[in-house]
Structures are given as structure tokens and as C-alpha cells.
């Protein structure tokens, strides 16, 4: 299963997920001149990945706005440890 997260710059967001959230890099696929990296929780299911979806074209930028305007403004994530490793 893959969970999509629309971002503007994979290079800028990827370190947040790997350094702060402590997800691990799974894939980094170049397609159509952009990167499609995925990350995953090291404690999670092996087949669940978060896709850091590029948002650098007008159609890609309009998709999140349409969802937001339609009443779907957020993605929800849960954790049992917001503080990270001690």
C-alpha cells in the first residue's frame, strides 16, 4: 500500500521524513524529469510506503486545492512516540 503526500520539492522534504520523523528511504524513482521518493516507518508494515509526490506542474498543484476546497484539507498520521528515540 502507498500513501500519497503531495509536496513541492522532494529534495527539501525528504530530509524531514528521514531525519525528523525517522522514516527510512525505500525508493527514489526518476520519472518525467522529477523524483518520486518513498519513505516508510522502520517499525511499520514492510509494504506500506509514503510517496513524496512532486507538485511542480499546474495540474499537480490544482489537485490538492480541489481536495481542500472539497472538504478534505489534511492528511492524518498517528504515532505512539512524538519525541522520537531517547
Secondary structure, DSSP 8 states (H G I E B T S, - for coil): -EEEEE-S-HHHHHHIIIIIS-EEEEEEEEETTEEEEEEEETTS-TT-EEEEE---SHHHHHHHHHHHHTT--------S-TT---
